[in-house]
Amino acid sequence: MSMNQTEDDDSGRSSLAWLRFGFQVLFAGAAAVLFIGVGAAPGEWGLILGVTMAVFFVYWVFREEIEQHLTRPQEWAVFAFSGVTVVVAALIEGGELTDEILLALVALISVSGIFGYRAMKRR
């Protein structure tokens, strides 16, 4: 195989990778707008749930790219931060600090701490 063929193959893969990434961005953007729109509509899920679902969906679409740039402990830190942010946002929006909300907050922090510790210990 000549040097030119190798360069052409690499540029072809690069073009396909950029095309895939472009479709991922369009798909994730459209889904995020849909989730947030339905959440913001009166009588539907509620804005917090819509934003939460949008963030989860965007993460799910880009999880391979995210996992390439973050270590396992960083992934768990992002998970804990996003979960705590959603719970705090629900409280700020007018929710009460019920036993369920407090349990969700403690569970998010505990699960993230346990798995984050395990990930750091494996390194």
VEXMI-641809 format. One record per atom (N, C-alpha, C, O): residue number from 1; atom name; x, y, z. Coordinates in steps of 0.001 Angstrom, whole numbers. Example, Ala and Ser with C-alpha at 12.3 -4.5 7.8 and 13.67 -1.06 7.14 Angstrom:
! VEXMI-641809
+-----+-------+---------+---------+---------+
: num : atomo :       x :       y :       z :
+-----+-------+---------+---------+---------+
:   1 :     N :   13190 :   -5690 :    7800 :
:   1 :    CA :   12300 :   -4500 :    7800 :
:   1 :     C :   13200 :   -3300 :    7800 :
:   1 :     O :   14236 :   -3319 :    8465 :
:   2 :     N :   12850 :   -2250 :    7080 :
:   2 :    CA :   13670 :   -1060 :    7140 :
:   2 :     C :   12900 :      30 :    7870 :
:   2 :     O :   13409 :    1138 :    8039 :
+-----+-------+---------+---------+---------+
//
This chain:
! VEXMI-641809
+-----+-------+---------+---------+---------+
: num : atomo :       x :       y :       z :
+-----+-------+---------+---------+---------+
:   1 :     N :     854 :   -1171 :       0 :
:   1 :    CA :       0 :       0 :       0 :
:   1 :     C :     899 :    1232 :       0 :
:   1 :     O :    1834 :    1330 :     795 :
:   2 :     N :     614 :    2151 :    -881 :
:   2 :    CA :    1456 :    3345 :    -979 :
:   2 :     C :    1065 :    4361 :      84 :
:   2 :     O :      40 :    4242 :     754 :
:   3 :     N :    1919 :    5354 :     207 :
:   3 :    CA :    1690 :    6403 :    1208 :
:   3 :     C :     428 :    7197 :     880 :
:   3 :     O :    -305 :    7586 :    1790 :
:   4 :     N :     161 :    7442 :    -405 :
:   4 :    CA :   -1025 :    8210 :    -799 :
:   4 :     C :   -2311 :    7467 :    -459 :
:   4 :     O :   -3290 :    8080 :     -34 :
:   5 :     N :   -2311 :    6135 :    -645 :
:   5 :    CA :   -3512 :    5366 :    -324 :
:   5 :     C :   -3796 :    5408 :    1177 :
:   5 :     O :   -4950 :    5508 :    1593 :
:   6 :     N :   -2757 :    5333 :    1969 :
:   6 :    CA :   -2929 :    5400 :    3419 :
:   6 :     C :   -3494 :    6752 :    3831 :
:   6 :     O :   -4396 :    6817 :    4666 :
:   7 :     N :   -2975 :    7830 :    3255 :
:   7 :    CA :   -3480 :    9167 :    3575 :
:   7 :     C :   -4928 :    9321 :    3140 :
:   7 :     O :   -5726 :    9938 :    3846 :
:   8 :     N :   -5281 :    8754 :    1958 :
:   8 :    CA :   -6664 :    8826 :    1483 :
:   8 :     C :   -7600 :    8062 :    2412 :
:   8 :     O :   -8702 :    8523 :    2707 :
:   9 :     N :   -7151 :    6872 :    2880 :
:   9 :    CA :   -7973 :    6095 :    3806 :
:   9 :     C :   -8198 :    6856 :    5110 :
:   9 :     O :   -9311 :    6882 :    5635 :
:  10 :     N :   -7133 :    7480 :    5633 :
:  10 :    CA :   -7253 :    8246 :    6870 :
:  10 :     C :   -8177 :    9440 :    6698 :
:  10 :     O :   -8980 :    9732 :    7584 :
:  11 :     N :   -8076 :   10137 :    5567 :
:  11 :    CA :   -8947 :   11297 :    5354 :
:  11 :     C :  -10393 :   10856 :    5155 :
:  11 :     O :  -11315 :   11569 :    5550 :
:  12 :     N :  -10603 :    9678 :    4542 :
:  12 :    CA :  -11956 :    9154 :    4387 :
:  12 :     C :  -12577 :    8819 :    5725 :
:  12 :     O :  -13747 :    9116 :    5964 :
:  13 :     N :  -11800 :    8202 :    6597 :
:  13 :    CA :  -12290 :    7897 :    7939 :
:  13 :     C :  -12539 :    9170 :    8729 :
:  13 :     O :  -13496 :    9267 :    9497 :
:  14 :     N :  -11676 :   10127 :    8530 :
:  14 :    CA :  -11846 :   11396 :    9226 :
:  14 :     C :  -13125 :   12087 :    8764 :
:  14 :     O :  -13858 :   12651 :    9577 :
:  15 :     N :  -13391 :   12044 :    7465 :
:  15 :    CA :  -14615 :   12656 :    6938 :
:  15 :     C :  -15850 :   11953 :    7485 :
:  15 :     O :  -16830 :   12600 :    7853 :
:  16 :     N :  -15797 :   10629 :    7536 :
:  16 :    CA :  -16933 :    9882 :    8082 :
:  16 :     C :  -17111 :   10164 :    9571 :
:  16 :     O :  -18236 :   10251 :   10063 :
:  17 :     N :  -16007 :   10304 :   10278 :
:  17 :    CA :  -16101 :   10617 :   11706 :
:  17 :     C :  -16736 :   11986 :   11907 :
:  17 :     O :  -17574 :   12157 :   12793 :
:  18 :     N :  -16344 :   12962 :   11092 :
:  18 :    CA :  -16938 :   14300 :   11207 :
:  18 :     C :  -18411 :   14277 :   10824 :
:  18 :     O :  -19221 :   14970 :   11439 :
:  19 :     N :  -18766 :   13487 :    9811 :
:  19 :    CA :  -20170 :   13369 :    9405 :
:  19 :     C :  -20993 :   12739 :   10533 :
:  19 :     O :  -22092 :   13200 :   10842 :
:  20 :     N :  -20451 :   11685 :   11142 :
:  20 :    CA :  -21140 :   11041 :   12268 :
:  20 :     C :  -21312 :   12023 :   13423 :
:  20 :     O :  -22381 :   12104 :   14027 :
:  21 :     N :  -20248 :   12766 :   13722 :
:  21 :    CA :  -20309 :   13740 :   14801 :
:  21 :     C :  -21353 :   14814 :   14501 :
:  21 :     O :  -22088 :   15229 :   15397 :
:  22 :     N :  -21425 :   15268 :   13246 :
:  22 :    CA :  -22423 :   16268 :   12859 :
:  22 :     C :  -23842 :   15762 :   13059 :
:  22 :     O :  -24703 :   16490 :   13552 :
:  23 :     N :  -24086 :   14498 :   12670 :
:  23 :    CA :  -25411 :   13920 :   12879 :
:  23 :     C :  -25721 :   13760 :   14368 :
:  23 :     O :  -26860 :   13956 :   14792 :
:  24 :     N :  -24712 :   13407 :   15156 :
:  24 :    CA :  -24922 :   13292 :   16601 :
:  24 :     C :  -25316 :   14641 :   17198 :
:  24 :     O :  -26218 :   14715 :   18033 :
:  25 :     N :  -24641 :   15704 :   16769 :
:  25 :    CA :  -24947 :   17043 :   17282 :
:  25 :     C :  -26371 :   17437 :   16915 :
:  25 :     O :  -27115 :   17935 :   17760 :
:  26 :     N :  -26760 :   17215 :   15650 :
:  26 :    CA :  -28122 :   17560 :   15215 :
:  26 :     C :  -29166 :   16752 :   15986 :
:  26 :     O :  -30160 :   17303 :   16459 :
:  27 :     N :  -28936 :   15454 :   16107 :
:  27 :    CA :  -29869 :   14564 :   16792 :
:  27 :     C :  -29999 :   14939 :   18265 :
:  27 :     O :  -31108 :   15036 :   18792 :
:  28 :     N :  -28866 :   15146 :   18923 :
:  28 :    CA :  -28887 :   15500 :   20345 :
:  28 :     C :  -29533 :   16863 :   20560 :
:  28 :     O :  -30287 :   17045 :   21516 :
:  29 :     N :  -29248 :   17818 :   19689 :
:  29 :    CA :  -29846 :   19150 :   19816 :
:  29 :     C :  -31355 :   19111 :   19648 :
:  29 :     O :  -32089 :   19732 :   20417 :
:  30 :     N :  -31818 :   18374 :   18632 :
:  30 :    CA :  -33260 :   18270 :   18400 :
:  30 :     C :  -33955 :   17584 :   19579 :
:  30 :     O :  -35021 :   18019 :   20014 :
:  31 :     N :  -33350 :   16518 :   20088 :
:  31 :    CA :  -33949 :   15804 :   21220 :
:  31 :     C :  -33957 :   16675 :   22472 :
:  31 :     O :  -34931 :   16668 :   23225 :
:  32 :     N :  -32885 :   17420 :   22697 :
:  32 :    CA :  -32826 :   18297 :   23873 :
:  32 :     C :  -33905 :   19367 :   23805 :
:  32 :     O :  -34572 :   19645 :   24801 :
:  33 :     N :  -34078 :   19968 :   22633 :
:  33 :    CA :  -35128 :   20983 :   22466 :
:  33 :     C :  -36501 :   20360 :   22701 :
:  33 :     O :  -37360 :   20969 :   23339 :
:  34 :     N :  -36707 :   19157 :   22191 :
:  34 :    CA :  -37987 :   18470 :   22381 :
:  34 :     C :  -38257 :   18197 :   23864 :
:  34 :     O :  -39338 :   18505 :   24364 :
:  35 :     N :  -37276 :   17621 :   24567 :
:  35 :    CA :  -37459 :   17315 :   25987 :
:  35 :     C :  -37714 :   18577 :   26802 :
:  35 :     O :  -38613 :   18603 :   27643 :
:  36 :     N :  -36933 :   19617 :   26559 :
:  36 :    CA :  -37104 :   20862 :   27314 :
:  36 :     C :  -38432 :   21519 :   26961 :
:  36 :     O :  -39102 :   22073 :   27832 :
:  37 :     N :  -38818 :   21462 :   25682 :
:  37 :    CA :  -40097 :   22038 :   25260 :
:  37 :     C :  -41283 :   21354 :   25910 :
:  37 :     O :  -42203 :   22014 :   26391 :
:  38 :     N :  -41259 :   20026 :   25923 :
:  38 :    CA :  -42353 :   19287 :   26563 :
:  38 :     C :  -42349 :   19550 :   28067 :
:  38 :     O :  -43409 :   19681 :   28679 :
:  39 :     N :  -41159 :   19627 :   28662 :
:  39 :    CA :  -41074 :   19906 :   30095 :
:  39 :     C :  -41585 :   21289 :   30448 :
:  39 :     O :  -42173 :   21480 :   31512 :
:  40 :     N :  -41364 :   22263 :   29559 :
:  40 :    CA :  -41791 :   23642 :   29831 :
:  40 :     C :  -43269 :   23861 :   29552 :
:  40 :     O :  -43850 :   24833 :   30035 :
:  41 :     N :  -43890 :   22968 :   28777 :
:  41 :    CA :  -45306 :   23126 :   28448 :
:  41 :     C :  -46146 :   22994 :   29717 :
:  41 :     O :  -45862 :   22148 :   30564 :
:  42 :     N :  -47171 :   23821 :   29849 :
:  42 :    CA :  -48012 :   23752 :   31047 :
:  42 :     C :  -48715 :   22398 :   31163 :
:  42 :     O :  -49244 :   21867 :   30187 :
:  43 :     N :  -48705 :   21867 :   32358 :
:  43 :    CA :  -49416 :   20617 :   32608 :
:  43 :     C :  -48662 :   19376 :   32189 :
:  43 :     O :  -49201 :   18273 :   32284 :
:  44 :     N :  -47439 :   19520 :   31732 :
:  44 :    CA :  -46672 :   18347 :   31319 :
:  44 :     C :  -45716 :   17943 :   32432 :
:  44 :     O :  -46047 :   18080 :   33609 :
:  45 :     N :  -44543 :   17449 :   32078 :
:  45 :    CA :  -43607 :   16891 :   33048 :
:  45 :     C :  -43120 :   17887 :   34078 :
:  45 :     O :  -42962 :   17542 :   35248 :
:  46 :     N :  -42888 :   19082 :   33672 :
:  46 :    CA :  -42209 :   20075 :   34508 :
:  46 :     C :  -40837 :   20341 :   33911 :
:  46 :     O :  -40203 :   19445 :   33353 :
:  47 :     N :  -40398 :   21560 :   34033 :
:  47 :    CA :  -39152 :   21974 :   33394 :
:  47 :     C :  -37950 :   21196 :   33922 :
:  47 :     O :  -37064 :   20832 :   33149 :
:  48 :     N :  -37908 :   20941 :   35212 :
:  48 :    CA :  -36763 :   20230 :   35792 :
:  48 :     C :  -36627 :   18838 :   35185 :
:  48 :     O :  -35523 :   18435 :   34819 :
:  49 :     N :  -37719 :   18100 :   35072 :
:  49 :    CA :  -37658 :   16762 :   34480 :
:  49 :     C :  -37280 :   16848 :   33009 :
:  49 :     O :  -36516 :   16014 :   32525 :
:  50 :     N :  -37797 :   17835 :   32290 :
:  50 :    CA :  -37442 :   18010 :   30883 :
:  50 :     C :  -35959 :   18278 :   30693 :
:  50 :     O :  -35325 :   17690 :   29817 :
:  51 :     N :  -35405 :   19163 :   31511 :
:  51 :    CA :  -33970 :   19470 :   31425 :
:  51 :     C :  -33149 :   18249 :   31826 :
:  51 :     O :  -32133 :   17952 :   31196 :
:  52 :     N :  -33577 :   17545 :   32861 :
:  52 :    CA :  -32865 :   16341 :   33299 :
:  52 :     C :  -32827 :   15300 :   32193 :
:  52 :     O :  -31776 :   14721 :   31918 :
:  53 :     N :  -33957 :   15061 :   31562 :
:  53 :    CA :  -34004 :   14082 :   30480 :
:  53 :     C :  -33160 :   14538 :   29291 :
:  53 :     O :  -32507 :   13718 :   28646 :
:  54 :     N :  -33168 :   15839 :   28996 :
:  54 :    CA :  -32353 :   16362 :   27898 :
:  54 :     C :  -30867 :   16161 :   28181 :
:  54 :     O :  -30120 :   15727 :   27303 :
:  55 :     N :  -30439 :   16473 :   29398 :
:  55 :    CA :  -29022 :   16304 :   29759 :
:  55 :     C :  -28628 :   14833 :   29697 :
:  55 :     O :  -27566 :   14502 :   29169 :
:  56 :     N :  -29463 :   13952 :   30225 :
:  56 :    CA :  -29168 :   12522 :   30182 :
:  56 :     C :  -29075 :   12037 :   28742 :
:  56 :     O :  -28170 :   11276 :   28401 :
:  57 :     N :  -30009 :   12476 :   27889 :
:  57 :    CA :  -30007 :   12031 :   26504 :
:  57 :     C :  -28771 :   12527 :   25766 :
:  57 :     O :  -28163 :   11770 :   25008 :
:  58 :     N :  -28389 :   13782 :   25973 :
:  58 :    CA :  -27187 :   14322 :   25324 :
:  58 :     C :  -25956 :   13558 :   25806 :
:  58 :     O :  -25073 :   13243 :   25009 :
:  59 :     N :  -25891 :   13259 :   27101 :
:  59 :    CA :  -24777 :   12446 :   27609 :
:  59 :     C :  -24766 :   11085 :   26930 :
:  59 :     O :  -23707 :   10602 :   26528 :
:  60 :     N :  -25928 :   10464 :   26799 :
:  60 :    CA :  -26017 :    9133 :   26210 :
:  60 :     C :  -25535 :    9151 :   24764 :
:  60 :     O :  -24862 :    8216 :   24330 :
:  61 :     N :  -25865 :   10198 :   24013 :
:  61 :    CA :  -25441 :   10301 :   22614 :
:  61 :     C :  -23928 :   10478 :   22520 :
:  61 :     O :  -23295 :    9908 :   21631 :
:  62 :     N :  -23345 :   11254 :   23419 :
:  62 :    CA :  -21919 :   11574 :   23347 :
:  62 :     C :  -21073 :   10806 :   24367 :
:  62 :     O :  -19944 :   11204 :   24651 :
:  63 :     N :  -21602 :    9714 :   24918 :
:  63 :    CA :  -20884 :    9028 :   25992 :
:  63 :     C :  -19516 :    8511 :   25557 :
:  63 :     O :  -18582 :    8542 :   26359 :
:  64 :     N :  -19359 :    8037 :   24319 :
:  64 :    CA :  -18056 :    7543 :   23872 :
:  64 :     C :  -17023 :    8661 :   23849 :
:  64 :     O :  -15885 :    8472 :   24280 :
:  65 :     N :  -17420 :    9821 :   23347 :
:  65 :    CA :  -16496 :   10955 :   23304 :
:  65 :     C :  -16168 :   11448 :   24711 :
:  65 :     O :  -15025 :   11800 :   25004 :
:  66 :     N :  -17174 :   11470 :   25573 :
:  66 :    CA :  -16961 :   11927 :   26947 :
:  66 :     C :  -16024 :   10971 :   27680 :
:  66 :     O :  -15119 :   11411 :   28390 :
:  67 :     N :  -16235 :    9666 :   27511 :
:  67 :    CA :  -15422 :    8681 :   28210 :
:  67 :     C :  -13971 :    8699 :   27747 :
:  67 :     O :  -13085 :    8285 :   28495 :
:  68 :     N :  -13707 :    9171 :   26522 :
:  68 :    CA :  -12329 :    9275 :   26044 :
:  68 :     C :  -11576 :   10391 :   26751 :
:  68 :     O :  -10351 :   10336 :   26858 :
:  69 :     N :  -12283 :   11395 :   27231 :
:  69 :    CA :  -11635 :   12570 :   27808 :
:  69 :     C :  -11669 :   12611 :   29331 :
:  69 :     O :  -10956 :   13407 :   29942 :
:  70 :     N :  -12486 :   11766 :   29950 :
:  70 :    CA :  -12596 :   11780 :   31410 :
:  70 :     C :  -12102 :   10465 :   31993 :
:  70 :     O :  -12246 :    9406 :   31383 :
:  71 :     N :  -11524 :   10548 :   33171 :
:  71 :    CA :  -11188 :    9330 :   33899 :
:  71 :     C :  -12454 :    8849 :   34609 :
:  71 :     O :  -13440 :    9581 :   34686 :
:  72 :     N :  -12427 :    7635 :   35121 :
:  72 :    CA :  -13589 :    7097 :   35828 :
:  72 :     C :  -13997 :    7964 :   37023 :
:  72 :     O :  -15184 :    8255 :   37172 :
:  73 :     N :  -13059 :    8389 :   37879 :
:  73 :    CA :  -13468 :    9248 :   38992 :
:  73 :     C :  -14100 :   10555 :   38517 :
:  73 :     O :  -15032 :   11057 :   39145 :
:  74 :     N :  -13600 :   11104 :   37417 :
:  74 :    CA :  -14190 :   12334 :   36893 :
:  74 :     C :  -15605 :   12081 :   36392 :
:  74 :     O :  -16483 :   12926 :   36566 :
:  75 :     N :  -15838 :   10916 :   35765 :
:  75 :    CA :  -17193 :   10583 :   35314 :
:  75 :     C :  -18155 :   10529 :   36501 :
:  75 :     O :  -19266 :   11054 :   36426 :
:  76 :     N :  -17729 :    9897 :   37593 :
:  76 :    CA :  -18594 :    9805 :   38766 :
:  76 :     C :  -18788 :   11164 :   39410 :
:  76 :     O :  -19859 :   11449 :   39948 :
:  77 :     N :  -17769 :   12003 :   39364 :
:  77 :    CA :  -17916 :   13362 :   39900 :
:  77 :     C :  -18936 :   14151 :   39089 :
:  77 :     O :  -19743 :   14890 :   39655 :
:  78 :     N :  -18906 :   14000 :   37764 :
:  78 :    CA :  -19893 :   14673 :   36911 :
:  78 :     C :  -21288 :   14140 :   37207 :
:  78 :     O :  -22248 :   14907 :   37265 :
:  79 :     N :  -21402 :   12818 :   37395 :
:  79 :    CA :  -22691 :   12210 :   37721 :
:  79 :     C :  -23234 :   12770 :   39033 :
:  79 :     O :  -24404 :   13140 :   39121 :
:  80 :     N :  -22383 :   12830 :   40043 :
:  80 :    CA :  -22817 :   13348 :   41348 :
:  80 :     C :  -23211 :   14808 :   41244 :
:  80 :     O :  -24241 :   15215 :   41782 :
:  81 :     N :  -22403 :   15595 :   40560 :
:  81 :    CA :  -22692 :   17019 :   40420 :
:  81 :     C :  -24009 :   17246 :   39691 :
:  81 :     O :  -24815 :   18078 :   40108 :
:  82 :     N :  -24234 :   16508 :   38600 :
:  82 :    CA :  -25477 :   16709 :   37850 :
:  82 :     C :  -26688 :   16266 :   38663 :
:  82 :     O :  -27724 :   16930 :   38636 :
:  83 :     N :  -26573 :   15158 :   39383 :
:  83 :    CA :  -27688 :   14703 :   40210 :
:  83 :     C :  -28015 :   15669 :   41328 :
:  83 :     O :  -29182 :   15978 :   41572 :
:  84 :     N :  -26987 :   16147 :   42007 :
:  84 :    CA :  -27191 :   17114 :   43087 :
:  84 :     C :  -27774 :   18408 :   42529 :
:  84 :     O :  -28639 :   19021 :   43154 :
:  85 :     N :  -27305 :   18824 :   41358 :
:  85 :    CA :  -27831 :   20041 :   40726 :
:  85 :     C :  -29317 :   19910 :   40421 :
:  85 :     O :  -30079 :   20851 :   40643 :
:  86 :     N :  -29736 :   18753 :   39913 :
:  86 :    CA :  -31157 :   18543 :   39606 :
:  86 :     C :  -31991 :   18593 :   40883 :
:  86 :     O :  -33052 :   19217 :   40905 :
:  87 :     N :  -31522 :   17945 :   41939 :
:  87 :    CA :  -32275 :   17940 :   43201 :
:  87 :     C :  -32364 :   19350 :   43778 :
:  87 :     O :  -33428 :   19771 :   44232 :
:  88 :     N :  -31248 :   20079 :   43762 :
:  88 :    CA :  -31251 :   21455 :   44278 :
:  88 :     C :  -32141 :   22347 :   43417 :
:  88 :     O :  -32860 :   23196 :   43944 :
:  89 :     N :  -32100 :   22162 :   42093 :
:  89 :    CA :  -32957 :   22959 :   41205 :
:  89 :     C :  -34429 :   22681 :   41477 :
:  89 :     O :  -35251 :   23597 :   41437 :
:  90 :     N :  -34768 :   21427 :   41752 :
:  90 :    CA :  -36159 :   21095 :   42085 :
:  90 :     C :  -36580 :   21793 :   43371 :
:  90 :     O :  -37715 :   22257 :   43484 :
:  91 :     N :  -35676 :   21869 :   44336 :
:  91 :    CA :  -35988 :   22565 :   45589 :
:  91 :     C :  -36149 :   24063 :   45361 :
:  91 :     O :  -37045 :   24687 :   45928 :
:  92 :     N :  -35286 :   24637 :   44535 :
:  92 :    CA :  -35358 :   26074 :   44261 :
:  92 :     C :  -36636 :   26421 :   43511 :
:  92 :     O :  -37231 :   27475 :   43737 :
:  93 :     N :  -37062 :   25516 :   42606 :
:  93 :    CA :  -38262 :   25778 :   41811 :
:  93 :     C :  -39523 :   25765 :   42657 :
:  93 :     O :  -40585 :   26162 :   42177 :
:  94 :     N :  -39436 :   25334 :   43865 :
:  94 :    CA :  -40618 :   25387 :   44720 :
:  94 :     C :  -40960 :   24069 :   45366 :
:  94 :     O :  -41974 :   23964 :   46057 :
:  95 :     N :  -40145 :   23070 :   45158 :
:  95 :    CA :  -40406 :   21790 :   45790 :
:  95 :     C :  -40062 :   21823 :   47264 :
:  95 :     O :  -39260 :   22643 :   47710 :
:  96 :     N :  -40665 :   20937 :   48002 :
:  96 :    CA :  -40383 :   20844 :   49433 :
:  96 :     C :  -39231 :   19879 :   49661 :
:  96 :     O :  -38971 :   18992 :   48848 :
:  97 :     N :  -38554 :   20067 :   50765 :
:  97 :    CA :  -37517 :   19120 :   51154 :
:  97 :     C :  -38204 :   17961 :   51868 :
:  97 :     O :  -38311 :   17934 :   53094 :
:  98 :     N :  -38660 :   17017 :   51073 :
:  98 :    CA :  -39346 :   15850 :   51633 :
:  98 :     C :  -38320 :   14756 :   51908 :
:  98 :     O :  -37141 :   14886 :   51577 :
:  99 :     N :  -38791 :   13693 :   52513 :
:  99 :    CA :  -37912 :   12554 :   52771 :
:  99 :     C :  -37378 :   11968 :   51464 :
:  99 :     O :  -36224 :   11544 :   51401 :
: 100 :     N :  -38214 :   11943 :   50418 :
: 100 :    CA :  -37797 :   11385 :   49133 :
: 100 :     C :  -36686 :   12219 :   48499 :
: 100 :     O :  -35720 :   11667 :   47972 :
: 101 :     N :  -36820 :   13543 :   48548 :
: 101 :    CA :  -35796 :   14427 :   47982 :
: 101 :     C :  -34492 :   14266 :   48754 :
: 101 :     O :  -33421 :   14174 :   48155 :
: 102 :     N :  -34581 :   14233 :   50071 :
: 102 :    CA :  -33386 :   14060 :   50895 :
: 102 :     C :  -32740 :   12703 :   50633 :
: 102 :     O :  -31516 :   12602 :   50559 :
: 103 :     N :  -33555 :   11663 :   50493 :
: 103 :    CA :  -33040 :   10334 :   50190 :
: 103 :     C :  -32355 :   10318 :   48825 :
: 103 :     O :  -31293 :    9714 :   48673 :
: 104 :     N :  -32954 :   10978 :   47831 :
: 104 :    CA :  -32342 :   11043 :   46500 :
: 104 :     C :  -30991 :   11741 :   46559 :
: 104 :     O :  -30028 :   11291 :   45938 :
: 105 :     N :  -30918 :   12826 :   47294 :
: 105 :    CA :  -29670 :   13574 :   47431 :
: 105 :     C :  -28590 :   12726 :   48107 :
: 105 :     O :  -27457 :   12673 :   47630 :
: 106 :     N :  -28930 :   12071 :   49200 :
: 106 :    CA :  -27971 :   11220 :   49911 :
: 106 :     C :  -27564 :   10030 :   49041 :
: 106 :     O :  -26391 :    9655 :   49013 :
: 107 :     N :  -28526 :    9435 :   48329 :
: 107 :    CA :  -28218 :    8291 :   47469 :
: 107 :     C :  -27269 :    8688 :   46343 :
: 107 :     O :  -26317 :    7963 :   46056 :
: 108 :     N :  -27517 :    9830 :   45702 :
: 108 :    CA :  -26635 :   10279 :   44622 :
: 108 :     C :  -25214 :   10487 :   45117 :
: 108 :     O :  -24256 :   10044 :   44484 :
: 109 :     N :  -25083 :   11150 :   46233 :
: 109 :    CA :  -23747 :   11415 :   46768 :
: 109 :     C :  -23082 :   10113 :   47219 :
: 109 :     O :  -21888 :    9922 :   46991 :
: 110 :     N :  -23837 :    9222 :   47851 :
: 110 :    CA :  -23270 :    7957 :   48334 :
: 110 :     C :  -22831 :    7057 :   47189 :
: 110 :     O :  -21713 :    6542 :   47195 :
: 111 :     N :  -23697 :    6865 :   46216 :
: 111 :    CA :  -23358 :    6004 :   45076 :
: 111 :     C :  -22156 :    6564 :   44328 :
: 111 :     O :  -21248 :    5819 :   43960 :
: 112 :     N :  -22150 :    7855 :   44106 :
: 112 :    CA :  -21018 :    8468 :   43420 :
: 112 :     C :  -19738 :    8317 :   44230 :
: 112 :     O :  -18674 :    8053 :   43670 :
: 113 :     N :  -19835 :    8483 :   45533 :
: 113 :    CA :  -18659 :    8324 :   46386 :
: 113 :     C :  -18123 :    6907 :   46379 :
: 113 :     O :  -16914 :    6699 :   46278 :
: 114 :     N :  -19006 :    5933 :   46486 :
: 114 :    CA :  -18582 :    4528 :   46514 :
: 114 :     C :  -17913 :    4138 :   45203 :
: 114 :     O :  -16803 :    3607 :   45204 :
: 115 :     N :  -18585 :    4400 :   44083 :
: 115 :    CA :  -18009 :    4004 :   42803 :
: 115 :     C :  -16804 :    4857 :   42426 :
: 115 :     O :  -15879 :    4369 :   41777 :
: 116 :     N :  -16808 :    6116 :   42825 :
: 116 :    CA :  -15639 :    6956 :   42589 :
: 116 :     C :  -14437 :    6453 :   43361 :
: 116 :     O :  -13324 :    6431 :   42835 :
: 117 :     N :  -14651 :    6049 :   44608 :
: 117 :    CA :  -13573 :    5493 :   45430 :
: 117 :     C :  -13042 :    4206 :   44808 :
: 117 :     O :  -11830 :    4005 :   44736 :
: 118 :     N :  -13943 :    3337 :   44360 :
: 118 :    CA :  -13522 :    2085 :   43724 :
: 118 :     C :  -12735 :    2352 :   42453 :
: 118 :     O :  -11747 :    1670 :   42178 :
: 119 :     N :  -13165 :    3342 :   41674 :
: 119 :    CA :  -12456 :    3667 :   40434 :
: 119 :     C :  -11062 :    4210 :   40733 :
: 119 :     O :  -10104 :    3889 :   40031 :
: 120 :     N :  -10951 :    5033 :   41774 :
: 120 :    CA :   -9638 :    5581 :   42133 :
: 120 :     C :   -8726 :    4488 :   42684 :
: 120 :     O :   -7520 :    4504 :   42440 :
: 121 :     N :   -9290 :    3555 :   43416 :
: 121 :    CA :   -8492 :    2481 :   44004 :
: 121 :     C :   -7938 :    1552 :   42922 :
: 121 :     O :   -6840 :    1016 :   43074 :
: 122 :     N :   -8683 :    1358 :   41835 :
: 122 :    CA :   -8241 :     485 :   40741 :
: 122 :     C :   -7095 :    1084 :   39938 :
: 122 :     O :   -6350 :     356 :   39281 :
: 123 :     N :   -6948 :    2398 :   39985 :
: 123 :    CA :   -5911 :    3045 :   39161 :
: 123 :     C :   -4543 :    2735 :   39613 :
: 123 :     O :   -3575 :    3206 :   39018 :
+-----+-------+---------+---------+---------+
//
